[in-house]
């Protein structure tokens, strides 16, 4: 009997080890209403800032990252709005379930700090809905009563509504916490993520780029019309398929969607030959500074291909790698643009 019990225990242990990866963390989300949209995942981990778009499939999203220290991971929707913030560290698997429109009501499992974070949100749902100083007071009370709990740091830095106005007050509360409960990586992560979030939601009005037709730099004006920007590299293997869909949109909208493609590499010879093969008639631009070009820093390009759709006042209504979603977003704006 003892031998059988030992075999069972060994089997369970092996299964546990197989499902646990001490060098990574995993996020598994099953969200109603997410459908097949792209989700932007941002965190600061072992490799510095990670900023990627991940496609969901029928509401399911899977992500794997690495951070040896507890850090902040943020999920943003296609419009740049924050869906949720999570505390992540290697060795954990977070499971999220619920309605994409109601993140405060999600079921979150797999991590004590996140489970308790969402429990705090549910217990104080009315305060989160009002989002006034009463929520800040509740967070301060929790932090004062739990100086050894890392949840206190996440609440203060992520959910405190008047953080900018009361930075000194929050800093004083953080200084009273145990050092292990307020890791330096969290402070760095918050700063990086807030920067990305602000850039993702910034309005775009004009970009200074090299215009192929005019053979000179000009301001690419994005106001008073629906615009679709297509940022690409010479080595994009599926570019012809993307261009065909853009050409369909160009013809269907009769030029009412302002399409502009922007090459992000230094090799102008390949750029010219690729455009000749495309035979597309919209505007073609080049960012000579590559990914570090000032114009691309303004749009916050993290990977290619990148599509950005803006309305007539410069709001980014779509940004991501899916050309079909970009075209659909642009078409949806046309009635309002007339």
TIKOLGU-146414 format. One record per residue (C-alpha): residue in one letter; x, y, z. Coordinates in nm, 3 decimals. Layout:
// residues N
+--------+---------+---------+---------+
: residu :    east :   north :      up :
+--------+---------+---------+---------+
:      A :       X :       Y :       Z :
...
+--------+---------+---------+---------+
This chain:
// residues 338
+--------+---------+---------+---------+
: residu :    east :   north :      up :
+--------+---------+---------+---------+
:      X :   0.000 :   0.000 :   0.000 :
:      X :   0.281 :   0.238 :   0.089 :
:      X :   0.453 :   0.158 :  -0.241 :
:      X :   0.135 :   0.236 :  -0.437 :
:      X :   0.093 :   0.560 :  -0.245 :
:      X :   0.457 :   0.645 :  -0.324 :
:      X :   0.400 :   0.589 :  -0.695 :
:      X :   0.092 :   0.811 :  -0.687 :
:      X :   0.284 :   1.084 :  -0.503 :
:      X :   0.571 :   1.060 :  -0.755 :
:      X :   0.330 :   1.083 :  -1.049 :
:      X :   0.159 :   1.388 :  -0.902 :
:      X :   0.496 :   1.552 :  -0.839 :
:      X :   0.611 :   1.490 :  -1.196 :
:      X :   0.288 :   1.635 :  -1.334 :
:      X :   0.329 :   1.941 :  -1.116 :
:      X :   0.685 :   1.991 :  -1.234 :
:      X :   0.581 :   1.947 :  -1.595 :
:      X :   0.316 :   2.218 :  -1.561 :
:      X :   0.539 :   2.461 :  -1.373 :
:      X :   0.809 :   2.659 :  -1.552 :
:      X :   1.029 :   2.838 :  -1.302 :
:      X :   1.185 :   3.054 :  -1.575 :
:      X :   0.859 :   3.202 :  -1.703 :
:      X :   0.515 :   3.319 :  -1.603 :
:      X :   0.200 :   3.251 :  -1.801 :
:      X :  -0.125 :   3.439 :  -1.848 :
:      X :  -0.429 :   3.248 :  -1.975 :
:      X :  -0.741 :   3.456 :  -2.039 :
:      X :  -1.087 :   3.347 :  -2.154 :
:      X :  -1.288 :   3.666 :  -2.193 :
:      X :  -1.638 :   3.701 :  -2.332 :
:      X :  -1.653 :   3.976 :  -2.595 :
:      X :  -1.282 :   3.974 :  -2.673 :
:      X :  -1.344 :   3.766 :  -2.986 :
:      X :  -1.040 :   3.775 :  -3.220 :
:      X :  -0.909 :   4.118 :  -3.129 :
:      X :  -0.545 :   4.202 :  -3.070 :
:      X :  -0.437 :   4.275 :  -2.714 :
:      X :  -0.130 :   4.479 :  -2.630 :
:      X :   0.082 :   4.325 :  -2.353 :
:      X :   0.333 :   4.550 :  -2.176 :
:      X :   0.564 :   4.466 :  -1.886 :
:      X :   0.919 :   4.520 :  -1.763 :
:      X :   1.093 :   4.189 :  -1.701 :
:      X :   1.424 :   4.010 :  -1.743 :
:      X :   1.474 :   4.151 :  -2.095 :
:      X :   1.370 :   4.505 :  -2.013 :
:      X :   1.053 :   4.650 :  -2.162 :
:      X :   0.836 :   4.401 :  -2.352 :
:      X :   0.566 :   4.561 :  -2.564 :
:      X :   0.388 :   4.319 :  -2.798 :
:      X :   0.053 :   4.267 :  -2.965 :
:      X :  -0.102 :   3.924 :  -2.907 :
:      X :  -0.400 :   3.797 :  -3.111 :
:      X :  -0.692 :   3.649 :  -2.921 :
:      X :  -0.881 :   3.356 :  -3.070 :
:      X :  -1.251 :   3.337 :  -2.993 :
:      X :  -1.196 :   3.525 :  -2.668 :
:      X :  -0.894 :   3.320 :  -2.560 :
:      X :  -0.555 :   3.483 :  -2.505 :
:      X :  -0.232 :   3.304 :  -2.410 :
:      X :   0.089 :   3.482 :  -2.313 :
:      X :   0.424 :   3.368 :  -2.172 :
:      X :   0.689 :   3.602 :  -2.034 :
:      X :   0.988 :   3.612 :  -1.800 :
:      X :   1.050 :   3.820 :  -1.488 :
:      X :   1.254 :   3.687 :  -1.197 :
:      X :   1.114 :   3.961 :  -0.974 :
:      X :   0.752 :   4.055 :  -0.919 :
:      X :   0.654 :   4.312 :  -1.180 :
:      X :   0.352 :   4.482 :  -1.335 :
:      X :   0.193 :   4.352 :  -1.655 :
:      X :  -0.066 :   4.563 :  -1.834 :
:      X :  -0.322 :   4.451 :  -2.094 :
:      X :  -0.441 :   4.723 :  -2.333 :
:      X :  -0.715 :   4.693 :  -2.593 :
:      X :  -0.684 :   4.792 :  -2.957 :
:      X :  -0.776 :   5.153 :  -2.873 :
:      X :  -0.496 :   5.189 :  -2.618 :
:      X :  -0.722 :   5.175 :  -2.312 :
:      X :  -0.606 :   4.971 :  -2.012 :
:      X :  -0.806 :   4.649 :  -1.974 :
:      X :  -0.632 :   4.528 :  -1.660 :
:      X :  -0.308 :   4.535 :  -1.463 :
:      X :  -0.160 :   4.218 :  -1.314 :
:      X :   0.121 :   4.129 :  -1.073 :
:      X :   0.342 :   3.865 :  -1.238 :
:      X :   0.658 :   3.669 :  -1.154 :
:      X :   0.823 :   3.355 :  -1.290 :
:      X :   0.669 :   3.025 :  -1.187 :
:      X :   0.309 :   3.146 :  -1.179 :
:      X :   0.021 :   3.080 :  -1.418 :
:      X :  -0.262 :   3.332 :  -1.403 :
:      X :  -0.607 :   3.233 :  -1.523 :
:      X :  -0.853 :   3.510 :  -1.608 :
:      X :  -1.220 :   3.464 :  -1.694 :
:      X :  -1.515 :   3.699 :  -1.734 :
:      X :  -1.660 :   3.968 :  -1.958 :
:      X :  -1.410 :   4.195 :  -2.132 :
:      X :  -1.632 :   4.495 :  -2.049 :
:      X :  -1.624 :   4.426 :  -1.675 :
:      X :  -1.264 :   4.353 :  -1.566 :
:      X :  -1.340 :   4.432 :  -1.201 :
:      X :  -1.571 :   4.128 :  -1.199 :
:      X :  -1.324 :   3.885 :  -1.356 :
:      X :  -1.244 :   3.557 :  -1.187 :
:      X :  -0.867 :   3.559 :  -1.130 :
:      X :  -0.682 :   3.248 :  -1.012 :
:      X :  -0.325 :   3.122 :  -0.982 :
:      X :  -0.163 :   3.393 :  -0.772 :
:      X :  -0.239 :   3.502 :  -0.416 :
:      X :  -0.163 :   3.870 :  -0.473 :
:      X :  -0.384 :   3.888 :  -0.784 :
:      X :  -0.667 :   3.690 :  -0.626 :
:      X :  -0.663 :   3.927 :  -0.329 :
:      X :  -0.634 :   4.230 :  -0.561 :
:      X :  -0.952 :   4.133 :  -0.742 :
:      X :  -1.122 :   4.053 :  -0.413 :
:      X :  -1.038 :   4.405 :  -0.295 :
:      X :  -1.187 :   4.544 :  -0.617 :
:      X :  -1.510 :   4.349 :  -0.565 :
:      X :  -1.542 :   4.446 :  -0.200 :
:      X :  -1.495 :   4.811 :  -0.293 :
:      X :  -1.682 :   4.804 :  -0.625 :
:      X :  -1.886 :   5.117 :  -0.542 :
:      X :  -1.569 :   5.313 :  -0.464 :
:      X :  -1.402 :   5.201 :  -0.786 :
:      X :  -1.713 :   5.304 :  -0.980 :
:      X :  -1.714 :   5.649 :  -0.818 :
:      X :  -1.333 :   5.671 :  -0.844 :
:      X :  -1.302 :   5.958 :  -0.599 :
:      X :  -1.102 :   6.024 :  -0.282 :
:      X :  -1.299 :   5.761 :  -0.089 :
:      X :  -1.121 :   5.491 :  -0.290 :
:      X :  -0.787 :   5.653 :  -0.212 :
:      X :  -0.876 :   5.653 :   0.157 :
:      X :  -0.961 :   5.281 :   0.146 :
:      X :  -0.630 :   5.206 :  -0.027 :
:      X :  -0.436 :   5.412 :   0.228 :
:      X :  -0.607 :   5.225 :   0.511 :
:      X :  -0.515 :   4.889 :   0.359 :
:      X :  -0.153 :   4.998 :   0.306 :
:      X :  -0.119 :   5.125 :   0.662 :
:      X :  -0.261 :   4.801 :   0.801 :
:      X :  -0.057 :   4.574 :   0.570 :
:      X :   0.297 :   4.717 :   0.532 :
:      X :   0.440 :   4.371 :   0.459 :
:      X :   0.191 :   4.289 :   0.183 :
:      X :   0.300 :   4.354 :  -0.177 :
:      X :  -0.066 :   4.411 :  -0.265 :
:      X :  -0.039 :   4.742 :  -0.078 :
:      X :   0.221 :   4.862 :  -0.328 :
:      X :   0.014 :   4.758 :  -0.631 :
:      X :  -0.294 :   4.931 :  -0.490 :
:      X :  -0.104 :   5.251 :  -0.417 :
:      X :   0.071 :   5.266 :  -0.754 :
:      X :  -0.200 :   5.131 :  -0.984 :
:      X :  -0.541 :   5.211 :  -0.831 :
:      X :  -0.478 :   5.529 :  -0.631 :
:      X :  -0.683 :   5.790 :  -0.817 :
:      X :  -0.498 :   6.108 :  -0.721 :
:      X :  -0.144 :   5.974 :  -0.744 :
:      X :  -0.001 :   6.272 :  -0.931 :
:      X :  -0.146 :   6.526 :  -0.685 :
:      X :  -0.050 :   6.322 :  -0.378 :
:      X :   0.280 :   6.167 :  -0.488 :
:      X :   0.452 :   6.270 :  -0.164 :
:      X :   0.175 :   6.119 :   0.047 :
:      X :   0.189 :   5.789 :  -0.144 :
:      X :   0.570 :   5.792 :  -0.131 :
:      X :   0.557 :   5.821 :   0.245 :
:      X :   0.328 :   5.519 :   0.268 :
:      X :   0.556 :   5.319 :   0.038 :
:      X :   0.862 :   5.410 :   0.246 :
:      X :   0.699 :   5.253 :   0.551 :
:      X :   0.653 :   4.922 :   0.371 :
:      X :   0.891 :   4.629 :   0.395 :
:      X :   1.148 :   4.648 :   0.109 :
:      X :   1.051 :   4.302 :  -0.022 :
:      X :   0.690 :   4.420 :  -0.052 :
:      X :   0.780 :   4.713 :  -0.281 :
:      X :   1.036 :   4.580 :  -0.533 :
:      X :   1.227 :   4.833 :  -0.742 :
:      X :   1.112 :   4.654 :  -1.057 :
:      X :   0.754 :   4.754 :  -0.977 :
:      X :   0.843 :   5.123 :  -0.968 :
:      X :   1.032 :   5.095 :  -1.298 :
:      X :   0.751 :   4.892 :  -1.456 :
:      X :   0.488 :   5.146 :  -1.361 :
:      X :   0.687 :   5.432 :  -1.512 :
:      X :   0.748 :   5.241 :  -1.838 :
:      X :   0.388 :   5.120 :  -1.869 :
:      X :   0.238 :   5.463 :  -1.802 :
:      X :   0.464 :   5.607 :  -2.072 :
:      X :   0.345 :   5.346 :  -2.323 :
:      X :  -0.018 :   5.400 :  -2.224 :
:      X :   0.006 :   5.775 :  -2.269 :
:      X :   0.171 :   5.733 :  -2.611 :
:      X :  -0.084 :   5.474 :  -2.724 :
:      X :  -0.372 :   5.713 :  -2.656 :
:      X :  -0.208 :   6.032 :  -2.785 :
:      X :  -0.377 :   6.213 :  -3.072 :
:      X :  -0.187 :   6.224 :  -3.399 :
:      X :  -0.199 :   6.537 :  -3.613 :
:      X :   0.106 :   6.540 :  -3.840 :
:      X :   0.423 :   6.336 :  -3.900 :
:      X :   0.740 :   6.465 :  -4.066 :
:      X :   0.847 :   6.202 :  -4.321 :
:      X :   1.017 :   6.168 :  -4.661 :
:      X :   0.759 :   6.165 :  -4.942 :
:      X :   0.860 :   5.938 :  -5.233 :
:      X :   0.662 :   6.126 :  -5.498 :
:      X :   0.789 :   6.471 :  -5.396 :
:      X :   1.142 :   6.345 :  -5.319 :
:      X :   1.153 :   6.563 :  -5.011 :
:      X :   1.040 :   6.576 :  -4.652 :
:      X :   0.687 :   6.691 :  -4.585 :
:      X :   0.431 :   6.692 :  -4.307 :
:      X :   0.191 :   6.400 :  -4.335 :
:      X :  -0.132 :   6.567 :  -4.221 :
:      X :  -0.382 :   6.334 :  -4.052 :
:      X :  -0.654 :   6.584 :  -3.960 :
:      X :  -0.994 :   6.645 :  -4.125 :
:      X :  -1.004 :   6.300 :  -4.282 :
:      X :  -1.001 :   5.931 :  -4.197 :
:      X :  -0.643 :   5.805 :  -4.220 :
:      X :  -0.487 :   5.459 :  -4.229 :
:      X :  -0.111 :   5.435 :  -4.168 :
:      X :   0.070 :   5.117 :  -4.267 :
:      X :   0.419 :   5.083 :  -4.114 :
:      X :   0.623 :   4.805 :  -4.274 :
:      X :   0.970 :   4.665 :  -4.340 :
:      X :   1.130 :   4.528 :  -4.657 :
:      X :   1.136 :   4.177 :  -4.513 :
:      X :   0.760 :   4.141 :  -4.451 :
:      X :   0.681 :   3.814 :  -4.637 :
:      X :   0.302 :   3.862 :  -4.650 :
:      X :   0.311 :   4.222 :  -4.772 :
:      X :   0.147 :   4.144 :  -5.114 :
:      X :  -0.161 :   4.002 :  -4.938 :
:      X :  -0.180 :   4.308 :  -4.713 :
:      X :  -0.147 :   4.544 :  -5.010 :
:      X :  -0.431 :   4.368 :  -5.193 :
:      X :  -0.665 :   4.432 :  -4.899 :
:      X :  -0.553 :   4.794 :  -4.878 :
:      X :  -0.612 :   4.833 :  -5.252 :
:      X :  -0.965 :   4.697 :  -5.208 :
:      X :  -1.029 :   4.955 :  -4.936 :
:      X :  -0.881 :   5.233 :  -5.152 :
:      X :  -1.114 :   5.147 :  -5.441 :
:      X :  -1.422 :   5.086 :  -5.227 :
:      X :  -1.383 :   5.413 :  -5.036 :
:      X :  -1.303 :   5.604 :  -5.358 :
:      X :  -1.006 :   5.768 :  -5.187 :
:      X :  -1.206 :   5.889 :  -4.885 :
:      X :  -0.976 :   5.684 :  -4.661 :
:      X :  -0.636 :   5.850 :  -4.664 :
:      X :  -0.394 :   5.557 :  -4.691 :
:      X :  -0.023 :   5.615 :  -4.637 :
:      X :   0.242 :   5.346 :  -4.608 :
:      X :   0.563 :   5.417 :  -4.417 :
:      X :   0.879 :   5.215 :  -4.470 :
:      X :   1.088 :   5.188 :  -4.154 :
:      X :   1.424 :   5.070 :  -4.294 :
:      X :   1.735 :   5.240 :  -4.426 :
:      X :   1.752 :   5.039 :  -4.753 :
:      X :   1.585 :   5.275 :  -5.001 :
:      X :   1.675 :   5.062 :  -5.306 :
:      X :   1.464 :   4.770 :  -5.188 :
:      X :   1.195 :   5.015 :  -5.078 :
:      X :   1.170 :   5.159 :  -5.430 :
:      X :   1.161 :   4.818 :  -5.601 :
:      X :   0.896 :   4.686 :  -5.361 :
:      X :   0.669 :   4.983 :  -5.429 :
:      X :   0.706 :   4.937 :  -5.807 :
:      X :   0.590 :   4.577 :  -5.768 :
:      X :   0.296 :   4.692 :  -5.555 :
:      X :   0.169 :   4.940 :  -5.816 :
:      X :  -0.031 :   5.108 :  -5.539 :
:      X :  -0.141 :   5.469 :  -5.586 :
:      X :  -0.165 :   5.596 :  -5.231 :
:      X :   0.109 :   5.800 :  -5.065 :
:      X :   0.444 :   5.637 :  -4.986 :
:      X :   0.669 :   5.762 :  -4.708 :
:      X :   1.006 :   5.669 :  -4.563 :
:      X :   1.132 :   5.713 :  -4.207 :
:      X :   1.510 :   5.755 :  -4.253 :
:      X :   1.577 :   5.719 :  -3.883 :
:      X :   1.428 :   5.370 :  -3.877 :
:      X :   1.254 :   5.262 :  -3.555 :
:      X :   1.422 :   5.552 :  -3.373 :
:      X :   1.295 :   5.812 :  -3.619 :
:      X :   1.122 :   6.096 :  -3.436 :
:      X :   0.798 :   6.039 :  -3.628 :
:      X :   0.792 :   5.671 :  -3.532 :
:      X :   0.867 :   5.758 :  -3.171 :
:      X :   0.556 :   5.975 :  -3.177 :
:      X :   0.338 :   5.686 :  -3.299 :
:      X :   0.515 :   5.452 :  -3.054 :
:      X :   0.601 :   5.176 :  -3.301 :
:      X :   0.706 :   4.855 :  -3.124 :
:      X :   0.685 :   4.603 :  -3.411 :
:      X :   0.583 :   4.574 :  -3.776 :
:      X :   0.356 :   4.551 :  -3.957 :
:      X :   0.170 :   4.816 :  -3.760 :
:      X :  -0.159 :   4.969 :  -3.869 :
:      X :  -0.292 :   5.288 :  -3.715 :
:      X :  -0.635 :   5.423 :  -3.805 :
:      X :  -0.722 :   5.777 :  -3.699 :
:      X :  -1.044 :   5.975 :  -3.719 :
:      X :  -1.079 :   6.331 :  -3.848 :
:      X :  -0.948 :   6.484 :  -3.524 :
:      X :  -0.649 :   6.252 :  -3.483 :
:      X :  -0.786 :   5.999 :  -3.234 :
:      X :  -0.634 :   5.653 :  -3.275 :
:      X :  -0.933 :   5.423 :  -3.317 :
:      X :  -0.728 :   5.118 :  -3.412 :
:      X :  -0.363 :   5.016 :  -3.383 :
:      X :  -0.237 :   4.665 :  -3.438 :
:      X :  -0.103 :   4.413 :  -3.690 :
:      X :  -0.432 :   4.294 :  -3.839 :
:      X :  -0.491 :   4.454 :  -4.180 :
:      X :  -0.852 :   4.331 :  -4.195 :
:      X :  -0.939 :   4.491 :  -3.863 :
:      X :  -0.766 :   4.812 :  -3.970 :
:      X :  -0.963 :   4.829 :  -4.295 :
:      X :  -1.287 :   4.756 :  -4.112 :
:      X :  -1.216 :   5.028 :  -3.855 :
:      X :  -1.150 :   5.281 :  -4.134 :
:      X :  -1.471 :   5.187 :  -4.317 :
:      X :  -1.673 :   5.227 :  -3.998 :
:      X :  -1.554 :   5.587 :  -3.968 :
:      X :  -1.655 :   5.692 :  -4.318 :
:      X :  -2.021 :   5.782 :  -4.255 :
:      X :  -1.918 :   6.019 :  -3.975 :
:      X :  -1.652 :   6.172 :  -4.198 :
:      X :  -1.894 :   6.279 :  -4.471 :
+--------+---------+---------+---------+
